[in-house]
Amino acid sequence: MKHKFTLFIVLFVCLASLMPPLYGQGIRSRINDIKSADPFAISGSVGASLGVSYNSNMPACTPFSSNIYASLNLSFYSFQLPFAFYFANNTTSFSYPQLPTLHLGFMPTWRNWKFHIGSSSMHFSNYTYSGLSFVGLGTEYQGKLFRMGVFGGMLQRTNKPRGYDDRSAIQQLADSLLGLNVPESMLPQYMRLAGGFKVGVGNERNFIDFSIFKAKDRIKSLPLEWRDTIAAQDNVAIGLSGRFAIRRWFAFSANVGASLYNPDLRDSIRLEEYQKYERYINWLFTPGNSFKLRFAGDAAVNLMFKCFNGSVTYRFIQPDYVSLGAQNFNQNAHSLGTVLNFIMFKGKSNLGLVGYVQRDNMDKKQMYTNQVATYSMNWNSMIGNLFGLGLMYSGIKQDQYDGTYHVVDSLRINSIVHTISVSPSFSFERTNGHSIGLNFNFVQNKNLNPLNKNGANVQTMTIGANYNIDLTAIRLGVGAGYDFSMSSSQYSHYNSHGLSVNLNYRIIQKEKLNWNLNYNGYVAYNIQKDEGVNNDFSLSNSLGSNFNYKKHTASLYFSLSNFSNLERIGQRVHTDLDVRFTFSYSYSFAARIIKKKTKMERAQDRIDRANRKIQKAEEPQINKDLAD
């Protein structure tokens, strides 16, 4: 009986661990999914590819490459059991269903209450607890004007000091036969217990919330020999969030947080006169010689009108701000940003303005202070249904100031990057579809420090045009383009003329059968203006074909490229020749071995069973009549 009970527990854990997360759907929804699924279905795919390549800059590399893969998924009433095999360049790997760590969670609801049982997550505040999974119990209440939440459990499981070799015996045997390496061992980690509470008043538009979060590592969860190497941590974080809105055109929101963080419980303070009070204090927070009290926060103002919306946001995070219930923060920095968006001409024109400034070294303890300002303007407009125009400008300004050390003027960072883009387009359709596009791009990276001779000044300008036509009658798409670019810096100067051609021929285009052929070609003539450097050509060609028929897919790809590598190491690197050929094929399948019957089919089965019973009951009487 004991063995049967153990087997039942193992089977329950296997089934429970295969269940998808129940966060977004309740238990009732999951049961309905099981009821509506087929009892047994199978799906998967098999495929292979072969490649040949050559590069003149790497002639010693193996030119051949190949891979074979297969995947199989067994579905029992929507429970998935995936299997996979992969072979590539003499490397083999398998994957199959294993008993994972149990992460089963339920979120039943009753009226305004929501309960968290098992593995779940909640959100209190951006600076206290937000989204990390816990294993335990919790509950939330959401009323019209009052809400609250509380949880407690394990935020981090104990990881014993062991290697990463937690494979099953079958996996170990297969890997040893295939010669696969085992990854390096992982460091152990403490069990981290956590809990929190939040309370708030208001609705979605106007509210104020208060939250508190507590997390502490359980020191005895690791063996003694590891406690001197890995420090146990303790943390208490308090958060306050709020939002105030006027109708739909104005909203102000703010979040602030305070964190008490002890990075090493081994360094805890022990005061003799307070020893008798330690057990009453340490449950909340264990102070130490290296503990930190830090603050963080953000505030935003949003304006929303019919033809205009905008926002202004400020954020600050003090150095070493840590909350064990939230992800890592970009510390020791504060920033101010604004976003403006104008909608004009009944939605046919849109203008966006963005500005953002960030400065670090809030505690004045860094060697240097860095400031980055980014700003951009983007305008898109449509004139009728034929003509469109896009304008874009962006800038990045970097500055460096003194910190604990004085920045040498000849090494001080002071630079700016300008980017301008203009892209008009024109499209029309007569017998065939036509589109014409022009583009102009200008990028300038300028060093504004006259004493810094190592600062790079780079300037690039590109002008181009392209034309595309879709010849529907013969299933052919044709595109051509030309671009001219000029680039200059302290180290090199060159111009480039480029031509491109694109062809796409749809050989067969049907519902279940598609076959197309495409070609992409590009050639450029590079004019080098530096002394002792010759002009050259860059060439790129690719030819490909794709074939799809029901469950079969095949592709063929060939490319030939000849380009210049402008990197210089004492001398100019030679021109590279690159040739590639690839063929791939895959077949996918799906079948319902045991199909779920419809209501009509189940009704017909009941009628057939009733008829068989009637016939079986009448057979003795019929045999008797025949005998008489």
HUDA-V772992 format. One record per residue. RES is the residue in one letter. OMEGA is omega in degrees with one decimal (999 if undefined). D_CENTER is the distance of its C-alpha to the mean C-alpha in Angstrom with 1 decimal. Layout:
res omega d_center
RES OMEGA D_CENTER
RES OMEGA D_CENTER
This chain:
res omega d_center
M 180.0 48.5
K 179.4 46.3
H 177.9 44.7
K 179.0 44.0
F 177.7 42.4
T 178.4 40.1
L 178.5 39.2
F 179.2 38.4
I 179.9 36.1
V 179.1 34.2
L 178.5 33.9
F 179.3 32.6
V 178.6 30.0
C -179.5 28.8
L -178.2 28.7
A -178.2 27.0
S 178.6 24.3
L -180.0 23.5
M 176.2 23.2
P -179.0 19.8
P -176.5 18.9
L -175.5 21.4
Y -174.5 19.6
G -178.2 19.4
Q -178.2 22.7
G 179.5 25.9
I -179.0 28.1
R 178.3 30.2
S 179.6 27.4
R 178.1 26.4
I 177.7 30.1
N 176.8 30.4
D 179.8 27.6
I -179.6 29.6
K -175.8 32.8
S -177.2 31.5
A 175.3 30.0
D 179.7 32.1
P -178.9 33.8
F 177.7 32.8
A -179.0 30.6
I 178.4 29.3
S 179.7 26.8
G -179.7 25.4
S 173.7 25.5
V -178.5 27.2
G 179.8 27.0
A 175.6 28.0
S 179.7 27.9
L -178.6 30.2
G 175.6 29.8
V -178.3 32.3
S 176.8 31.6
Y 176.0 33.8
N -175.9 33.2
S 178.7 36.3
N 177.7 34.5
M -174.8 33.6
P -176.4 36.6
A -178.4 36.5
C 178.5 33.1
T -174.8 33.5
P -173.3 33.5
F 174.2 32.7
S -178.9 29.4
S 173.3 28.9
N 177.1 26.8
I -179.4 27.5
Y 176.9 25.2
A 177.7 25.9
S -178.9 24.1
L 179.6 26.0
N 177.0 24.9
L -177.5 27.7
S 176.2 27.5
F -178.0 30.1
Y 177.2 30.1
S 171.6 26.3
F -171.2 25.8
Q 173.8 23.8
L -176.2 25.0
P 173.8 23.0
F -179.4 24.7
A 175.7 23.6
F -178.1 25.4
Y 177.4 24.4
F -179.9 26.8
A 174.8 26.1
N 175.4 28.6
N 175.5 30.6
T -175.7 27.6
T 176.0 27.3
S 176.5 24.9
F 169.5 25.3
S -179.1 23.2
Y -176.3 24.8
P 174.9 24.7
Q 179.6 25.4
L -177.9 26.2
P 173.8 23.1
T -175.5 23.3
L 175.6 24.4
H -177.4 21.8
L -178.3 23.9
G 178.2 23.8
F 177.7 25.9
M 176.7 25.8
P 179.3 29.2
T 176.1 30.4
W -176.7 34.0
R -178.6 35.0
N -176.5 33.2
W 172.3 32.0
K -176.6 28.8
F 178.4 29.1
H -177.8 26.5
I -179.9 27.8
G -178.3 26.1
S -177.5 22.4
S 177.9 20.9
S 179.3 19.4
M 177.0 20.7
H 176.0 20.3
F -176.5 23.2
S 179.1 22.3
N -173.7 19.6
Y 176.2 21.9
T 179.2 23.3
Y -176.7 21.3
S 164.9 18.0
G -180.0 16.0
L -177.3 16.7
S 173.5 18.2
F 175.1 21.9
V -176.2 24.5
G -178.3 27.6
L 177.3 29.1
G 177.5 28.4
T 178.1 29.5
E 176.6 28.9
Y -179.8 31.5
Q 176.1 30.9
G -179.6 34.2
K -177.8 35.2
L -178.1 35.7
F 176.2 34.9
R 179.1 31.9
M 178.4 31.2
G 179.0 29.1
V 176.9 29.7
F 175.1 28.1
G 179.7 29.0
G -176.2 27.9
M -179.3 26.2
L -178.3 23.0
Q -179.1 22.9
R 174.8 24.7
T 176.0 27.4
N -176.4 26.5
K 178.4 29.9
P -178.8 30.7
R 175.2 30.1
G 179.3 28.6
Y -175.8 25.4
D 177.6 27.9
D -178.5 27.4
R 175.2 27.7
S -178.8 30.3
A 178.9 33.7
I 179.5 33.0
Q 178.8 29.7
Q 179.6 31.7
L 179.6 34.5
A -179.7 32.3
D 179.7 30.5
S 177.7 33.8
L -178.9 35.4
L 178.4 32.6
G -179.7 32.6
L 179.9 29.0
N 176.7 28.3
V 179.4 27.2
P -179.6 24.5
E -177.6 25.8
S 179.3 26.6
M 173.8 24.6
L 177.9 26.1
P 177.4 27.2
Q -179.2 26.1
Y 165.7 28.2
M -178.1 28.0
R 177.8 26.7
L -175.4 28.4
A 175.9 27.3
G -178.5 28.5
G -178.5 28.3
F 174.9 30.0
K 178.0 29.4
V -177.6 31.9
G 176.3 31.9
V 178.4 34.1
G 178.5 33.5
N -177.2 31.5
E -175.8 28.1
R -179.5 29.7
N -177.7 31.8
F 170.6 31.2
I -176.5 31.4
D 173.1 29.8
F -178.9 30.7
S 175.4 28.8
I -175.8 29.5
F -179.7 27.4
K 176.3 29.0
A -179.4 27.6
K 176.6 29.7
D 178.5 29.6
R -171.1 32.4
I -175.5 34.3
K 179.3 36.3
S 176.0 33.3
L 175.6 33.4
P -174.1 36.5
L -175.6 38.7
E -179.5 38.1
W -173.1 34.4
R 177.6 35.0
D -178.4 36.3
T -176.5 33.3
I -175.8 30.4
A 171.6 31.0
A -173.1 30.6
Q 179.2 29.2
D -174.7 30.3
N 169.7 28.8
V -179.9 29.8
A 179.7 27.9
I -177.8 29.3
G 176.6 27.6
L -178.0 29.1
S 179.1 27.3
G 178.7 29.0
R 177.6 29.0
F -175.9 32.1
A 173.4 32.3
I -175.2 35.2
R 178.8 35.1
R -174.1 32.0
W -177.9 32.6
F 176.2 32.1
A 175.4 29.7
F 179.7 29.6
S -178.3 27.1
A 175.6 27.0
N 175.8 25.5
V -180.0 27.2
G 175.3 27.0
A -174.6 29.3
S 169.0 28.6
L -171.8 31.2
Y 174.4 29.7
N -175.3 31.7
P -175.9 29.8
D -179.9 32.7
L 176.9 34.9
R -176.3 37.4
D -177.2 38.4
S 179.5 39.4
I 177.2 42.4
R 178.0 45.5
L -173.9 48.3
E -176.3 51.5
E -179.7 52.6
Y -177.0 49.4
Q -177.3 49.1
K 179.0 50.5
Y -174.2 47.8
E -176.6 44.8
R 177.6 44.1
Y -176.9 44.0
I -171.8 41.6
N 178.0 39.3
W 178.4 37.6
L 179.1 36.2
F 178.4 35.5
T -177.8 36.9
P 178.3 37.8
G -179.0 37.9
N -177.8 39.1
S -178.1 35.5
F -174.4 34.1
K 170.3 32.5
L -174.9 32.5
R -177.9 29.8
F 176.1 28.8
A 179.5 25.8
G 175.6 25.5
D 178.2 24.5
A -177.8 26.4
A 174.1 25.9
V -178.8 28.4
N 174.6 27.5
L -176.4 30.0
M 176.4 29.7
F -176.6 32.4
K -176.3 32.9
C -178.3 32.7
F 169.4 31.0
N -177.3 28.2
G -179.9 27.2
S 173.9 25.9
V -174.8 26.8
T 174.4 24.6
Y -179.1 25.7
R 173.6 23.9
F 176.4 25.4
I -179.4 24.4
Q 179.8 27.3
P 178.0 27.0
D 173.9 26.2
Y -176.5 25.0
V 167.5 23.6
S -178.7 22.8
L 178.3 22.2
G -179.1 20.7
A 178.8 17.8
Q -179.2 15.1
N -177.9 16.5
F 170.1 17.8
N -166.1 18.6
Q 172.9 22.3
N -179.1 25.6
A 170.6 24.8
H -172.1 25.6
S 177.3 24.6
L -178.1 26.0
G 177.8 24.4
T 178.6 25.5
V 178.0 24.3
L -179.0 27.1
N -179.0 26.9
F 177.8 30.2
I -172.4 30.7
M 175.5 34.0
F 175.8 36.3
K 175.5 35.2
G -179.0 31.5
K 179.1 32.3
S -176.9 31.5
N 179.3 28.7
L 179.6 28.7
G 178.9 25.9
L -177.9 26.6
V 175.1 24.2
G -174.5 25.4
Y 178.5 23.9
V 178.1 25.7
Q 179.9 24.6
R -178.9 27.2
D 178.7 26.9
N 179.2 29.8
M -177.9 30.6
D 178.0 32.8
K -179.8 34.6
K 175.3 34.2
Q 178.0 32.1
M -178.1 34.1
Y 176.8 32.9
T -178.3 31.3
N 178.0 28.7
Q 179.3 28.0
V 176.6 25.6
A 176.7 26.2
T 179.8 24.2
Y -177.1 25.5
S 175.7 25.2
M -178.5 27.0
N -179.8 25.9
W 176.8 28.5
N -176.7 28.3
S 174.8 31.4
M 176.7 32.8
I -173.2 36.6
G 177.5 37.7
N -173.5 35.7
L -170.2 36.4
F 177.1 35.6
G -178.6 32.4
L 177.0 31.9
G 177.5 28.9
L -179.2 29.4
M 172.5 27.0
Y 174.8 27.8
S 179.0 25.6
G 176.6 26.9
I -178.6 25.8
K 179.7 28.6
Q 179.0 28.5
D 178.9 31.4
Q -177.2 32.4
Y -179.2 35.0
D 171.2 37.1
G 172.6 35.9
T 176.5 37.9
Y 176.1 39.0
H 179.2 40.4
V 176.7 38.4
V -175.4 40.8
D -177.9 41.3
S 179.6 41.0
L -176.6 37.5
R 177.8 36.1
I 176.4 32.9
N -173.3 33.6
S 179.3 31.8
I 178.3 30.5
V 177.1 28.4
H 175.1 29.3
T 179.6 27.6
I 179.7 29.4
S 176.1 28.6
V -175.6 30.9
S 172.9 30.1
P 178.8 32.8
S -178.8 32.6
F -179.5 35.3
S 176.8 35.2
F -176.6 38.0
E 173.0 39.1
R 171.3 42.6
T 179.4 43.2
N 178.8 39.9
G -179.7 36.7
H 173.8 36.7
S 179.7 34.3
I -179.9 35.0
G 174.7 32.6
L 177.6 33.4
N 176.3 31.3
F -178.7 32.2
N 179.3 30.0
F 179.8 31.2
V 178.8 29.5
Q 174.3 31.5
N -170.3 30.6
K 175.0 33.7
N -176.4 35.0
L 178.3 36.9
N -177.0 38.6
P -179.1 41.9
L -178.9 42.5
N -176.4 39.3
K -178.8 40.4
N 179.1 37.3
G -175.4 35.0
A 170.8 33.9
N -177.2 34.9
V -179.1 33.0
Q -178.9 33.6
T 176.6 32.4
M -179.3 33.5
T 175.6 32.6
I -177.9 34.5
G 177.6 33.8
A 177.6 34.7
N -179.5 33.6
Y 179.8 35.2
N 177.0 34.0
I 178.6 36.2
D 179.4 35.7
L -172.4 38.9
T -175.1 38.5
A -178.4 41.9
I 175.8 41.3
R -177.1 37.5
L 173.3 36.7
G -176.0 34.3
V 176.9 35.3
G 178.7 33.7
A -179.1 35.1
G 176.8 34.3
Y 175.6 35.8
D 178.8 34.4
F -177.7 36.2
S 175.9 34.7
M -179.8 36.4
S 179.9 35.0
S 175.0 36.9
S 177.8 36.6
Q -170.5 39.0
Y -177.0 38.5
S 178.7 38.4
H 177.2 39.3
Y 173.5 38.7
N -179.1 38.6
S 174.2 37.0
H -177.2 37.9
G 176.5 35.6
L 179.3 36.1
S 178.5 33.6
V 178.7 34.4
N 178.3 32.2
L 177.6 33.8
N -177.0 32.4
Y 179.0 35.0
R -174.9 34.4
I 177.1 37.1
I -179.5 36.7
Q 179.5 34.8
K -175.2 35.4
E -177.4 33.7
K -177.9 33.2
L 178.0 33.9
N 179.4 32.2
W -178.8 33.0
N -179.0 32.2
L -179.0 33.0
N 179.3 31.4
Y 176.0 32.4
N -179.3 30.8
G 179.3 33.1
Y 176.4 33.1
V -179.0 35.9
A 175.7 36.3
Y -175.1 39.4
N -178.3 38.7
I -179.9 41.5
Q -178.1 41.6
K 178.4 43.7
D -179.6 44.0
E 178.2 47.2
G 180.0 47.5
V -177.4 44.3
N 173.7 44.9
N 179.9 43.1
D 178.8 41.0
F 168.4 39.0
S -173.8 35.4
L 177.6 35.1
S 178.8 32.2
N 175.9 32.8
S 179.1 30.8
L -177.3 32.1
G 179.0 30.1
S 179.1 30.9
N -177.3 29.0
F 178.7 30.9
N 175.8 29.9
Y -178.1 32.5
K -176.0 31.7
K -177.8 29.7
H 177.2 30.3
T 179.0 28.1
A 178.6 29.3
S 179.9 28.4
L -175.4 30.4
Y 177.8 29.4
F 179.8 31.6
S 176.6 31.1
L -176.7 33.6
S 176.8 32.7
N -173.1 35.0
F -178.0 33.6
S 173.5 34.7
N -171.8 32.9
L 178.4 34.0
E -178.4 33.2
R 174.6 36.5
I -176.0 37.6
G 178.4 41.3
Q -177.7 41.6
R 177.7 39.7
V -174.7 37.5
H 178.7 38.8
T -177.9 37.3
D 172.7 34.9
L -175.7 35.4
D -179.5 32.4
V -179.5 33.1
R 175.9 30.7
F -178.0 31.4
T 173.4 29.2
F 179.9 30.0
S -180.0 27.9
Y 176.2 28.7
S 177.9 27.1
Y 179.6 28.6
S -176.8 26.9
F 176.0 28.9
A -178.1 28.9
A 174.9 32.0
R -176.8 33.1
I 174.7 35.7
I -173.4 36.9
K 175.3 36.3
K -176.3 36.2
K 177.0 39.4
T 179.2 39.8
K 179.9 42.3
M 179.6 44.9
E 177.9 44.6
R 177.6 45.0
A 178.5 48.0
Q 177.1 49.5
D 178.9 49.1
R 178.4 51.0
I -179.9 53.8
D 178.7 54.0
R 178.1 54.4
A 178.8 57.0
N 179.6 59.0
R 177.8 58.9
K 179.4 60.3
I 179.3 63.1
Q -179.0 64.0
K 179.8 64.0
A -177.1 66.3
E -176.4 68.7
E 180.0 69.1
P -179.5 71.9
Q 179.0 73.9
I 179.1 73.6
N 179.4 74.7
K 179.0 77.6
D 178.8 78.7
L -179.9 78.6
A 178.2 80.7
D 999 83.3
